[in-house]
Amino acid sequence: MVVNSQNNRKHNSSSGIESILQIPSMYSFFRRLVGGNQAALRLVKDYVCPFTGAKILDVGCGPGSMLEFLPHDIQYVGYDMNPGYIASAKKKYLDRGKFYCEEVLKMSVSDHASFDIVMAVGLLHHLNDQEVLELLQIAKKSLKPSGFLITCDPVYILNQSYIAKFLISMDRGNFVRDSEGYVTLARSVFSSVDSLICYDLLKIPYTNCILKCLI
């Protein structure tokens, strides 16, 4: 059963923050400020675990922040709908990866079943349930039989600290779920889904749910 998301519609006051974060330099600054770089490093080291020659698809790649922490001996492809993010990524990383400006649900991923790893970091909580299912299907079709998907998103949990809950409620994503919501959606597409709740990925009080999905 698909679990309905907790739809945290933001007040108009948040639109200004969202506009600022659409600027690549401001997004990167804010990301560093809250500990996004250390979170990315931990995700890569403990969960993505790239190997030599691995082909990695980064869905919703932003300005290519995850590539900063990936080894040079992998093949990287990133998609994002923000043209500013993609332009910034191309300028910074040059031929280290291929970047495409497309909506994630309309990606023209031609290399079906060719990726070892698909990443969707900070993406699922921006999508409603149906959109998540569509994205998961795209990810599954893009993976080799031995491949896997890694996701990481803010999550609501029982007895969550007030500060963490407040900060998550201010996130740009309108569809922050509880862990069961994320897992139920993933298990409707993937045969094996492992989940982990992390409390210390960022420098601020924040709770994240990491999924590893196998075909």
GUZA-6931 format. One record per residue (C-alpha): residue in one letter; x, y, z. Coordinates in nm, 4 decimals, padded with zeros to 6 digits. Example, Ala and Ser with C-alpha at 12.3 -4.5 7.8 and 13.67 -1.06 7.14 Angstrom:
2
(A, (01.2300, -00.4500, 00.7800))
(S, (01.3670, -00.1060, 00.7140))
//
This chain:
215
(M, (00.0000, 00.0000, 00.0000))
(V, (00.1274, 00.3443, -00.0873))
(V, (00.1484, 00.5590, 00.2236))
(N, (00.0240, 00.9123, 00.1786))
(S, (00.2988, 01.1677, 00.2283))
(Q, (00.2979, 01.4337, 00.4955))
(N, (00.2453, 01.7301, 00.2688))
(N, (00.4117, 02.0268, 00.4339))
(R, (00.2939, 02.3157, 00.2232))
(K, (00.5065, 02.6151, 00.2987))
(H, (00.3974, 02.9696, 00.3647))
(N, (00.4735, 03.2359, 00.1054))
(S, (00.7624, 03.3561, 00.3215))
(S, (00.9626, 03.0483, 00.2208))
(S, (00.9526, 03.1389, -00.1476))
(G, (01.2280, 03.3948, -00.0953))
(I, (01.4582, 03.1336, 00.0559))
(E, (01.3783, 02.8948, -00.2275))
(S, (01.4643, 03.1615, -00.4849))
(I, (01.7978, 03.2245, -00.3155))
(L, (01.8822, 02.8540, -00.3072))
(Q, (01.8156, 02.8291, -00.6806))
(I, (02.1416, 03.0227, -00.7237))
(P, (02.4259, 02.7664, -00.7398))
(S, (02.6725, 02.9673, -00.5294))
(M, (02.4156, 03.0334, -00.2557))
(Y, (02.3036, 02.6704, -00.2572))
(S, (02.6635, 02.5530, -00.2190))
(F, (02.7300, 02.8060, 00.0590))
(F, (02.4228, 02.6982, 00.2560))
(R, (02.5098, 02.3346, 00.1989))
(R, (02.8568, 02.3830, 00.3461))
(L, (02.7125, 02.5834, 00.6345))
(V, (02.4840, 02.3027, 00.7549))
(G, (02.7400, 02.0273, 00.6980))
(G, (02.6319, 01.9029, 00.3576))
(N, (02.9875, 01.8247, 00.2543))
(Q, (03.0543, 01.5973, 00.5507))
(A, (02.7182, 01.4305, 00.4872))
(A, (02.8075, 01.3677, 00.1226))
(L, (03.1461, 01.2254, 00.2202))
(R, (02.9823, 00.9872, 00.4667))
(L, (02.7175, 00.8813, 00.2155))
(V, (02.9831, 00.8028, -00.0438))
(K, (03.2108, 00.6200, 00.1996))
(D, (02.9504, 00.4184, 00.3915))
(Y, (02.6616, 00.3667, 00.1485))
(V, (02.7488, 00.4413, -00.2147))
(C, (03.0831, 00.2598, -00.1872))
(P, (03.1967, 00.3289, -00.5449))
(F, (03.4447, 00.0920, -00.7045))
(T, (03.6892, 00.1377, -00.9902))
(G, (03.5039, 00.1815, -01.3177))
(A, (03.1609, 00.2068, -01.1541))
(K, (02.8989, 00.3807, -01.3655))
(I, (02.6941, 00.6138, -01.1458))
(L, (02.3707, 00.7982, -01.2256))
(D, (02.2972, 01.0965, -00.9992))
(V, (01.9299, 01.1973, -01.0226))
(G, (01.8603, 01.5506, -00.9026))
(C, (02.2331, 01.6175, -00.8946))
(G, (02.2102, 01.9916, -00.8268))
(P, (02.5435, 02.1604, -00.9060))
(G, (02.7173, 01.8225, -00.8935))
(S, (02.7961, 01.8342, -00.5217))
(M, (02.8237, 01.4558, -00.4805))
(L, (03.0860, 01.4292, -00.7548))
(E, (03.3232, 01.6257, -00.5318))
(F, (03.3487, 01.3208, -00.3065))
(L, (03.3498, 01.0450, -00.5665))
(P, (03.6789, 00.8982, -00.6952))
(H, (03.8107, 00.9978, -01.0355))
(D, (03.8057, 00.6426, -01.1701))
(I, (03.4260, 00.6199, -01.2045))
(Q, (03.1851, 00.7184, -01.4828))
(Y, (02.9374, 00.9821, -01.3681))
(V, (02.6131, 01.1067, -01.5237))
(G, (02.4037, 01.3737, -01.3520))
(Y, (02.0550, 01.5103, -01.4212))
(D, (01.8873, 01.8194, -01.2778))
(M, (01.6092, 02.0492, -01.3970))
(N, (01.7830, 02.3688, -01.2804))
(P, (01.9851, 02.5120, -01.5724))
(G, (02.1956, 02.7205, -01.3348))
(Y, (02.2977, 02.4150, -01.1363))
(I, (02.3893, 02.2234, -01.4512))
(A, (02.5873, 02.5142, -01.5957))
(S, (02.7780, 02.5454, -01.2685))
(A, (02.8502, 02.1706, -01.2609))
(K, (02.9777, 02.1668, -01.6187))
(K, (03.2040, 02.4640, -01.5492))
(K, (03.3461, 02.3176, -01.2280))
(Y, (03.3869, 01.9526, -01.3188))
(L, (03.4536, 01.9768, -01.6935))
(D, (03.5027, 01.6241, -01.8296))
(R, (03.4798, 01.4475, -01.4916))
(G, (03.1133, 01.3819, -01.5617))
(K, (02.8270, 01.4300, -01.8036))
(F, (02.5522, 01.6690, -01.6958))
(Y, (02.2056, 01.7080, -01.8451))
(C, (01.9389, 01.9679, -01.7747))
(E, (01.6128, 01.7723, -01.7754))
(E, (01.3226, 01.7093, -01.5410))
(V, (01.4013, 01.3939, -01.3483))
(L, (01.0776, 01.2231, -01.4540))
(K, (01.1483, 01.3013, -01.8192))
(M, (01.5129, 01.1993, -01.8288))
(S, (01.6265, 01.0609, -02.1609))
(V, (01.8391, 00.7895, -02.0017))
(S, (01.9255, 00.5839, -02.3084))
(D, (02.1692, 00.3487, -02.1366))
(H, (01.9103, 00.1232, -01.9762))
(A, (02.0401, -00.1446, -01.7388))
(S, (02.3909, -00.0032, -01.7605))
(F, (02.4439, 00.1745, -01.4278))
(D, (02.6018, 00.0121, -01.1246))
(I, (02.4698, 00.2728, -00.8834))
(V, (02.1864, 00.5245, -00.8958))
(M, (02.1816, 00.8050, -00.6388))
(A, (01.8822, 01.0210, -00.5515))
(V, (02.0051, 01.2337, -00.2629))
(G, (01.7555, 01.4799, -00.1209))
(L, (01.5046, 01.4169, -00.3993))
(L, (01.2174, 01.1915, -00.2923))
(H, (01.0748, 01.4443, -00.0471))
(H, (01.0220, 01.6846, -00.3375))
(L, (00.7970, 01.4341, -00.5187))
(N, (00.4457, 01.3117, -00.4483))
(D, (00.3813, 00.9381, -00.4180))
(Q, (00.3044, 00.8814, -00.7860))
(E, (00.6117, 01.0788, -00.8921))
(V, (00.8280, 00.8778, -00.6530))
(L, (00.6991, 00.5538, -00.8040))
(E, (00.7777, 00.6821, -01.1543))
(L, (01.1274, 00.7820, -01.0454))
(L, (01.1883, 00.4453, -00.8809))
(Q, (01.0850, 00.2680, -01.2013))
(I, (01.3286, 00.4818, -01.3999))
(A, (01.6046, 00.4021, -01.1520))
(K, (01.5287, 00.0307, -01.1664))
(K, (01.5370, 00.0261, -01.5472))
(S, (01.8675, 00.2134, -01.5420))
(L, (02.0415, -00.0344, -01.3124))
(K, (02.2348, -00.3465, -01.3955))
(P, (02.0905, -00.6614, -01.2327))
(S, (02.3607, -00.6330, -00.9671))
(G, (02.3142, -00.2583, -00.9187))
(F, (02.1464, -00.0622, -00.6422))
(L, (01.9767, 00.2680, -00.5649))
(I, (02.0746, 00.4928, -00.2732))
(T, (01.8377, 00.7634, -00.1501))
(C, (01.8627, 01.0053, 00.1405))
(D, (01.5824, 01.2341, 00.2572))
(P, (01.4588, 01.4120, 00.5700))
(V, (01.2200, 01.2000, 00.7734))
(Y, (00.9648, 01.2400, 01.0505))
(I, (01.0023, 01.0016, 01.3438))
(L, (00.8402, 00.9437, 01.6813))
(N, (00.9761, 01.1544, 01.9678))
(Q, (01.1683, 01.3712, 01.7227))
(S, (01.3306, 01.6791, 01.8713))
(Y, (01.1333, 01.9980, 01.8269))
(I, (01.4263, 02.1681, 01.6547))
(A, (01.4753, 01.8859, 01.4040))
(K, (01.1052, 01.8729, 01.3269))
(F, (01.0924, 02.2504, 01.2810))
(L, (01.3965, 02.2587, 01.0522))
(I, (01.2573, 01.9750, 00.8424))
(S, (00.9236, 02.1568, 00.8159))
(M, (01.1124, 02.4497, 00.6613))
(D, (01.2672, 02.2322, 00.3894))
(R, (01.1871, 02.3187, 00.0273))
(G, (01.0383, 01.9733, -00.0256))
(N, (00.6624, 01.9418, 00.0264))
(F, (00.6533, 01.5642, 00.0740))
(V, (00.8637, 01.4713, 00.3747))
(R, (00.7482, 01.1270, 00.4920))
(D, (00.7992, 00.8966, 00.7863))
(S, (01.0332, 00.6028, 00.7280))
(E, (00.7436, 00.3670, 00.6562))
(G, (00.6258, 00.5997, 00.3816))
(Y, (00.9622, 00.5929, 00.2027))
(V, (01.0122, 00.2187, 00.2520))
(T, (00.6621, 00.1227, 00.1377))
(L, (00.7021, 00.3168, -00.1858))
(A, (01.0449, 00.1660, -00.2519))
(R, (00.9298, -00.1900, -00.1832))
(S, (00.6524, -00.1556, -00.4373))
(V, (00.9249, -00.1335, -00.7050))
(F, (01.2385, -00.3001, -00.5647))
(S, (01.2609, -00.6534, -00.4277))
(S, (01.4923, -00.5630, -00.1406))
(V, (01.4946, -00.2370, 00.0545))
(D, (01.7079, -00.1607, 00.3602))
(S, (01.6498, 00.1581, 00.5581))
(L, (01.8510, 00.3459, 00.8166))
(I, (01.7631, 00.6515, 01.0247))
(C, (02.0551, 00.8930, 01.0716))
(Y, (02.0601, 01.1677, 01.3309))
(D, (02.4053, 01.3120, 01.2711))
(L, (02.4605, 01.3517, 00.8975))
(L, (02.4477, 01.7306, 00.9266))
(K, (02.5870, 01.9864, 01.1715))
(I, (02.2336, 02.0875, 01.2678))
(P, (01.9629, 01.8809, 01.4427))
(Y, (01.8156, 01.6939, 01.1477))
(T, (01.6895, 01.3420, 01.0860))
(N, (01.7461, 01.1587, 00.7577))
(C, (01.6270, 00.8291, 00.6149))
(I, (01.8713, 00.6413, 00.3909))
(L, (01.7435, 00.3664, 00.1621))
(K, (01.9442, 00.1043, -00.0248))
(C, (01.7278, -00.0619, -00.2892))
(L, (01.8214, -00.3771, -00.4796))
(I, (01.6537, -00.5147, -00.7910))
//
